[in-house]
Amino acid sequence: MNGIEEFHQIDELNELFSGRRLIRVPVEQNVPFTQRVQALVDAREFQRLSEISQLGLVAKVYPGARHTRFEHALGVYLNALQYLRQLVRDERFREIVTPHQATVLIAASLLHDLGHWPFCHPIEDLELTGMPPHEAHASVFLAEGTEIGDILKSQWGIEPQEVLDVLVPQRDTPALRLIRSILSGPIDVDKMDYLDRDSLHCGVPYGRNFDRQRLIQSLVVNEQGDGLAITSKGKTAAELMVFARYVMFSEVYWHHAVRSATCMFARSFFELHEAFQWDELFRMTDSEMVTALQDASQNTTSEPLMQGVFGRQRTLYKRAAEFGHDHAPEIYDRIAGRPFRNLVGVSNRLVEIVSNKLGRRLCETDILVDGPPPHREVEFEVDVYFPKQGAFRPLRQVSPVVDALARTQFDESVKKVRVFVRPPLRQELTDFDWHSAIMNVTNEADAATV
């Protein structure tokens, strides 16, 4: 078994509280900045993250949300050090994870968003043919002979493939599953940073109302030895983190105006993407991609959408109808989870119906239907360890708050099906029966596929 002192010889852990070399990010976070961390941060592809926004289109509604994936990556790296500092006290952790594997985790936490491209998540939700997931896209920058790959080998003593194996699982061992759960799991270092940071920059309190330190101090290895758990002392902090994520989705990420901008962008990208090569597009910064899409949209039906979102005069589409799982399940169940191209078909058919009602031909992008994408959010499955009983129990079994969210389904509680229309149309369609129209359109579509 590895001793605690062997882990503390890792440069970044050793420098965690030294105050010698550091870089500061909001709010008053001192991030250890060793020579090998600086080498990665100074690399061209990492610097690119400073020109890719963390929240993308959220800034169209929350003006302060202009923080970048560069800042977020540093925060996740800091969290990884804090998690490791706690976990290396756990004898079971030291039996499973070696100091070398802990070093791989530190590098992976810093590089976890390397494969992100601008507006990554709404683009991924389109599920376009041939589009790589952003985690797999990171392999482009971690290949043999790349700047970052060479730094990992020469200064970190790590093979780039080791980092990639954490980001895009290839091998399966208890140690790797444990490391991955720290980076991507129910209470991972990524969520720990983005909830806090997104809340800060959006100017809302929701994502910051949980006790980070209490939660970190309660971390232990789960009963199976392949993931994180918390002691009973961290139960309340974990409940509040679960609830923070719920409220951030409800009030920020799935805010109706944020979804309007997202839906407008998604429809434009869907219509324009064939004009671009994936590799070329995904190496761009935010501003470069916006310029390229605006140029490609000229004299097309996507032009008013792109101008409405990114033009000098912000003109977001208006919410004409909204359907939730709680009050309109018959509509929600018909739209939620449909591939984006199917939503385009529903939108186009609604345009035809509304055109007939108004007696004039509308543009095919005047009406947009937005709904939850096929993938679902990660469930909050984490165990709580009760030392006196020596027993692990699922958090949802000991927490009425988490159990309620789990039983009602997280996605169905915070995500809605919405119809957005070009602003002048909303007043004209005040009395339009969107419910019946969508029921009819989806019946037609389902009949056509039989």
C-alpha positions in Angstrom: 0.0 0.0 0.0 1.2 3.5 -0.8 1.9 5.8 2.1 0.4 9.3 2.5 3.9 10.8 2.1 4.2 9.4 -1.4 1.1 11.3 -2.5 2.3 14.5 -0.9 5.4 14.3 -3.0 3.2 15.1 -6.0 4.3 18.6 -6.8 0.8 20.0 -7.1 -0.5 18.5 -3.8 2.7 19.7 -2.1 2.1 23.2 -3.3 -1.7 23.3 -2.5 -1.3 25.6 0.5 2.2 26.8 0.1 1.3 30.1 -1.5 4.5 30.1 -3.5 3.5 29.9 -7.1 -0.2 30.4 -7.8 -2.7 31.9 -10.2 -6.0 33.4 -8.9 -9.4 32.8 -10.2 -12.8 34.0 -8.8 -13.8 33.9 -6.1 -10.4 34.3 -4.3 -9.3 30.9 -5.3 -5.5 30.2 -5.1 -4.7 27.7 -7.8 -1.2 26.1 -7.5 0.8 26.9 -10.6 3.7 24.5 -10.8 6.1 24.6 -13.8 4.5 21.6 -15.4 1.0 23.0 -14.9 2.2 26.3 -16.5 3.6 24.4 -19.4 0.2 22.8 -20.1 -1.7 26.1 -19.5 0.7 28.0 -21.9 0.1 25.4 -24.7 -1.7 26.7 -27.7 -4.7 24.4 -27.4 -5.2 25.1 -23.8 -5.0 28.9 -24.4 -7.8 28.4 -26.9 -10.1 27.7 -24.0 -9.8 31.3 -22.9 -11.8 32.2 -26.0 -14.6 29.6 -25.5 -17.3 30.6 -23.1 -18.4 28.2 -20.4 -22.1 28.9 -20.8 -22.4 30.1 -24.4 -25.9 31.5 -25.0 -26.7 31.9 -21.3 -25.0 35.3 -21.6 -27.8 36.5 -23.8 -30.0 36.4 -20.7 -27.5 36.7 -17.8 -25.0 39.3 -19.0 -22.3 38.4 -16.5 -22.1 34.8 -17.7 -19.1 35.4 -19.9 -16.6 33.3 -18.0 -14.6 30.8 -20.1 -13.6 27.1 -20.1 -10.1 28.3 -19.3 -11.2 29.6 -15.9 -13.4 26.6 -15.3 -10.5 24.2 -16.1 -8.4 25.8 -13.5 -11.2 25.5 -10.9 -11.7 21.8 -11.7 -8.0 21.2 -11.3 -8.0 23.0 -7.9 -11.0 20.8 -6.8 -9.2 17.7 -7.9 -6.3 18.6 -5.6 -8.7 19.2 -2.7 -10.5 15.9 -3.3 -7.1 14.1 -3.4 -5.9 15.8 -0.3 -8.9 14.3 1.5 -9.0 10.9 -0.1 -5.3 10.0 0.4 -6.2 9.9 4.1 -8.4 7.0 3.3 -6.4 3.8 3.6 -8.7 2.0 1.1 -8.1 4.8 -1.5 -4.3 4.4 -1.1 -4.7 0.6 -1.6 -6.5 1.2 -5.0 -4.9 4.3 -6.5 -1.2 4.8 -6.9 0.6 8.2 -6.8 1.1 7.9 -10.6 -2.6 7.4 -11.2 -3.3 10.4 -8.9 -1.0 12.4 -11.1 -2.9 11.3 -14.2 -6.1 12.4 -12.5 -4.6 15.9 -11.8 -3.5 16.3 -15.4 -6.9 15.0 -16.7 -8.8 17.4 -14.4 -6.9 20.3 -16.0 -7.4 19.0 -19.5 -10.9 17.6 -19.2 -12.5 20.3 -21.4 -9.7 20.3 -24.0 -11.9 18.8 -26.7 -14.7 21.4 -26.2 -15.6 23.5 -29.2 -17.8 26.7 -29.1 -21.5 26.1 -28.2 -20.6 22.4 -27.7 -23.6 21.1 -25.8 -26.4 22.5 -28.0 -24.4 21.3 -31.1 -24.0 17.8 -29.5 -27.7 17.7 -28.8 -28.4 17.8 -32.6 -26.8 14.3 -32.9 -25.6 15.0 -36.4 -24.1 12.2 -38.4 -20.3 12.0 -38.1 -20.1 14.4 -35.2 -17.6 13.2 -32.5 -18.4 13.7 -28.8 -16.2 16.4 -27.3 -14.4 14.0 -25.0 -13.3 11.9 -28.1 -12.3 15.1 -29.9 -9.8 15.7 -27.1 -7.7 12.9 -28.7 -6.8 15.2 -31.5 -4.9 17.4 -29.0 -3.5 14.5 -27.0 -2.0 12.5 -29.9 1.6 11.6 -30.3 3.7 14.6 -31.4 1.3 17.2 -30.2 2.4 20.1 -28.0 0.3 18.9 -25.0 1.2 15.2 -25.6 4.9 16.1 -25.5 4.5 18.1 -22.3 2.7 15.3 -20.6 5.5 12.8 -21.5 8.5 15.1 -20.8 7.4 17.0 -17.8 4.7 14.9 -16.2 6.0 11.4 -16.9 2.6 10.5 -18.2 1.6 8.9 -21.5 -1.1 11.0 -23.3 -3.1 7.8 -23.7 -3.4 7.5 -19.9 -5.1 10.9 -19.7 -7.3 10.1 -22.6 -8.3 6.8 -21.0 -9.7 8.8 -18.1 -11.7 11.1 -20.4 -12.8 8.5 -22.9 -12.9 5.1 -21.1 -11.1 2.3 -22.9 -9.8 0.0 -20.1 -11.9 -1.0 -17.1 -10.3 -1.4 -13.6 -11.5 -0.4 -10.1 -8.8 2.2 -9.9 -9.9 3.8 -13.2 -13.5 3.7 -12.3 -12.7 5.5 -9.0 -10.6 8.1 -10.8 -13.3 8.7 -13.4 -16.0 9.1 -10.6 -13.9 11.9 -9.2 -13.9 13.7 -12.5 -17.4 12.7 -13.8 -19.9 11.4 -11.2 -22.7 12.4 -8.9 -20.4 14.6 -6.7 -17.5 15.2 -9.0 -14.9 18.0 -9.3 -16.5 19.3 -12.5 -20.0 19.9 -10.9 -18.4 21.2 -7.8 -16.8 24.0 -9.9 -19.4 24.8 -12.5 -22.4 25.1 -10.1 -20.4 27.6 -8.0 -18.8 29.4 -10.9 -21.9 29.6 -13.1 -24.0 30.9 -10.2 -21.4 33.5 -9.4 -21.1 34.9 -12.9 -24.9 34.7 -13.6 -25.5 36.8 -10.5 -27.7 34.2 -8.8 -27.3 32.4 -5.5 -28.7 29.0 -6.4 -25.5 27.1 -7.3 -23.5 28.4 -4.3 -25.9 27.4 -1.5 -24.1 24.2 -0.4 -21.2 23.6 1.9 -18.3 22.7 -0.4 -15.8 22.2 2.4 -18.1 19.9 4.4 -18.8 17.8 1.3 -15.1 17.5 0.5 -14.2 16.6 4.0 -16.7 13.8 4.0 -15.4 12.0 0.9 -14.5 8.3 1.2 -14.3 5.3 -1.2 -17.5 3.4 -1.7 -18.1 -0.1 -0.6 -17.2 -1.6 -3.9 -13.9 0.3 -4.1 -14.7 1.8 -7.5 -16.3 5.1 -6.8 -16.8 8.0 -4.4 -19.1 7.9 -1.3 -19.6 10.3 1.5 -19.8 9.9 5.3 -23.0 10.7 7.1 -21.5 14.1 8.1 -21.6 15.2 4.4 -25.3 14.1 3.9 -26.8 17.6 4.2 -24.1 19.2 2.0 -24.8 16.5 -0.7 -28.5 17.1 -0.5 -27.9 20.8 -1.0 -25.6 20.2 -3.9 -28.3 18.0 -5.6 -30.9 20.7 -5.0 -28.5 23.4 -6.3 -28.1 21.6 -9.5 -31.9 21.2 -9.8 -32.5 24.9 -9.3 -29.6 25.9 -11.7 -31.2 23.9 -14.4 -34.7 25.3 -13.7 -33.7 28.9 -13.3 -30.6 29.3 -15.5 -29.7 26.5 -18.0 -33.4 25.9 -19.0 -34.6 29.4 -18.5 -37.1 30.0 -21.2 -35.2 32.9 -22.8 -32.0 30.9 -22.7 -33.7 28.1 -24.4 -35.1 30.5 -27.0 -31.5 31.6 -27.9 -30.4 28.0 -27.8 -33.2 26.9 -30.1 -32.5 29.6 -32.6 -28.8 28.8 -32.7 -29.5 25.0 -32.9 -31.8 25.4 -35.9 -29.3 27.7 -37.6 -26.5 25.2 -37.1 -28.7 22.3 -38.2 -29.4 24.1 -41.5 -25.8 25.4 -42.1 -23.5 22.6 -40.8 -23.0 20.9 -44.1 -21.1 23.9 -45.4 -18.3 23.2 -42.9 -15.7 20.5 -42.1 -16.0 19.2 -38.5 -12.3 19.4 -37.8 -12.1 23.0 -39.1 -15.2 24.2 -37.3 -14.3 22.6 -33.9 -10.9 24.2 -33.7 -12.5 27.7 -33.8 -13.1 30.1 -31.0 -16.5 31.5 -30.1 -16.1 34.6 -32.2 -14.6 32.7 -35.2 -17.5 30.3 -35.3 -20.1 33.0 -34.9 -18.5 34.9 -37.8 -18.4 31.8 -40.0 -22.0 30.9 -39.3 -23.2 34.5 -39.9 -21.4 34.5 -43.2 -22.9 31.2 -44.2 -26.4 32.3 -43.2 -26.6 35.2 -45.5 -29.6 35.1 -47.8 -30.9 31.9 -46.1 -33.8 31.2 -43.7 -31.2 31.1 -40.9 -30.1 34.7 -41.4 -32.8 36.2 -39.1 -32.0 33.6 -36.5 -28.3 34.3 -36.4 -28.9 38.0 -36.5 -31.4 37.8 -33.7 -29.0 36.0 -31.4 -25.6 37.5 -32.4 -26.5 40.7 -34.3 -26.2 44.2 -32.9 -29.9 44.2 -32.0 -30.8 41.2 -29.8 -34.1 39.8 -31.0 -34.9 36.5 -29.3 -38.0 34.5 -30.3 -40.9 34.7 -27.9 -42.5 31.9 -26.0 -45.9 31.1 -27.5 -46.6 27.9 -25.6 -45.1 25.7 -22.8 -45.8 22.2 -21.8 -44.4 20.4 -18.8 -44.5 16.8 -17.7 -46.6 17.8 -14.7 -49.4 19.7 -16.5 -49.3 18.5 -20.1 -47.8 15.0 -20.1 -49.5 14.1 -23.4 -47.5 16.8 -25.2 -44.3 16.4 -23.2 -44.1 12.7 -23.8 -44.6 13.2 -27.6 -41.9 15.7 -27.9 -39.3 15.0 -25.2 -36.5 12.8 -26.4 -37.2 13.1 -30.1 -34.2 13.6 -32.3 -33.7 17.2 -33.3 -34.4 16.5 -37.0 -37.9 15.3 -35.9 -38.4 18.5 -34.0 -37.5 20.4 -37.2 -40.2 18.4 -39.0 -42.8 19.2 -36.3 -41.8 22.9 -36.5 -42.1 23.0 -40.3 -45.5 21.4 -40.2 -46.7 23.9 -37.6 -45.5 26.7 -40.0 -47.8 25.3 -42.7 -50.8 25.1 -40.3 -50.3 28.6 -39.0 -49.7 30.0 -42.5 -53.1 28.6 -43.5 -54.7 30.2 -40.5 -53.2 33.6 -41.1 -53.7 33.5 -44.9 -50.1 34.2 -45.7 -46.9 32.2 -46.1 -44.6 32.2 -43.2 -40.9 31.6 -43.3 -40.0 28.0 -42.3 -38.0 29.2 -39.4 -40.7 31.5 -38.0 -41.8 28.8 -35.5 -39.4 26.6 -33.5 -40.2 23.7 -31.2 -37.8 23.0 -28.4 -37.8 20.0 -26.2 -35.5 17.9 -23.9 -32.9 16.0 -26.0 -32.7 12.2 -26.1 -30.0 12.0 -23.4 -30.8 12.4 -19.8 -29.0 14.1 -16.9 -26.8 11.9 -14.7 -28.8 10.5 -11.8 -27.6 11.4 -8.3 -26.5 7.9 -7.2 -24.1 8.2 -4.3 -23.7 6.1 -1.2 -23.6 7.5 2.4 -21.3 5.7 4.9 -22.4 5.4 8.5 -19.3 4.7 10.6 -21.1 3.5 13.7 -23.0 0.9 11.8 -20.1 0.3 9.3 -22.8 0.4 6.6 -23.2 2.1 3.2 -26.7 3.2 2.2 -27.8 5.1 -1.0 -28.3 8.8 -0.5 -31.9 8.6 -1.9 -32.8 6.1 0.8 -31.8 8.4 3.7 -32.8 11.7 2.1 -36.4 12.7 1.3 -35.2 15.6 -0.8 -33.1 13.4 -3.1 -35.6 10.6 -3.1 -38.3 13.1 -4.3 -36.2 14.3 -7.1 -35.2 10.8 -8.1 -38.8 9.5 -8.1 -40.1 12.5 -10.1 -37.2 12.3 -12.6 -34.8 15.2 -12.6 -35.2 16.0 -16.3 -39.0 16.0 -16.3 -39.1 18.4 -13.4 -36.9 21.1 -14.9 -37.1 20.7 -18.6 -40.1 21.9 -20.7 -41.4 21.6 -24.2 -41.8 25.0 -25.7 -42.9 26.7 -28.9 -41.0 29.8 -29.8 -42.2 32.2 -32.5 -40.8 35.3 -34.3 -41.7 38.2 -32.0 -44.4 39.9 -34.3 -46.3 36.6 -34.5 -46.9 36.1 -30.8 -49.7 38.7 -30.6 -51.4 37.4 -33.8 -51.4 33.8 -32.3 -52.6 34.6 -28.8 -55.7 32.4 -29.3 -54.0 29.7 -31.3 -54.6 26.1 -30.0 -51.0 24.9 -29.9 -52.0 21.8 -27.9 -54.3 20.5 -30.6 -51.9 21.4 -33.4 -49.0 19.6 -31.8 -51.1 16.5 -31.1 -52.3 16.4 -34.7 -48.8 17.0 -36.1 -47.2 14.3 -34.0 -50.0 11.9 -34.8 -49.3 12.5 -38.5 -45.6 12.0 -38.0 -46.0 8.8 -36.1 -48.5 7.4 -38.7 -46.0 8.2 -41.5 -43.3 6.0 -39.8 -45.6 3.0 -39.3 
